[in-house]
Amino acid sequence: MGLRIVQVDAFADRLFAGNPAAVCVLPETRAEEWMQAVAVMDAGRAGVMEL
């Protein structure tokens, strides 16, 4: 599955300011269990946040 990944500037009102965050745009909503499994898998890294 090819996924679209974009960078957003969190906590900013202009480009290249604030905290850069990579966002993976999913083609459809995932089950809560799947999202929790991704969060657990990524627990040791920067983090995963559902928007």
C-alpha positions in Angstrom: 0.0 0.0 0.0 1.5 3.3 -1.0 0.8 6.1 1.6 1.0 9.8 1.2 3.3 11.4 3.8 3.3 15.2 4.3 5.2 17.4 6.7 3.2 19.9 8.8 4.5 22.7 11.0 2.7 22.2 14.3 2.2 25.2 16.7 3.0 27.6 13.9 1.2 30.2 11.8 3.8 30.2 8.9 5.9 27.7 7.0 9.1 26.3 8.4 8.3 27.5 11.9 7.2 25.6 15.0 7.7 21.8 15.3 7.9 19.8 12.1 5.8 16.6 12.1 5.4 13.9 9.5 1.8 12.9 8.9 0.8 9.8 7.1 -2.5 10.3 5.3 -4.4 7.0 5.3 -6.9 6.3 2.6 -9.5 5.2 5.1 -10.2 5.3 8.9 -8.5 2.5 10.8 -9.8 0.5 13.7 -8.9 1.7 17.2 -7.0 -1.5 17.8 -4.8 -0.9 14.8 -4.0 2.7 15.8 -3.1 1.6 19.3 -0.8 -1.1 17.9 1.0 1.6 15.8 1.3 3.8 18.9 2.8 0.9 20.9 5.2 0.0 18.1 6.4 3.6 17.9 6.5 4.2 21.7 10.3 4.5 21.8 10.5 7.1 19.0 9.2 10.6 18.6 5.5 9.6 18.9 2.4 9.1 17.0 -0.6 11.4 17.3 -4.0 10.8 15.8 -5.5 14.0 14.2 
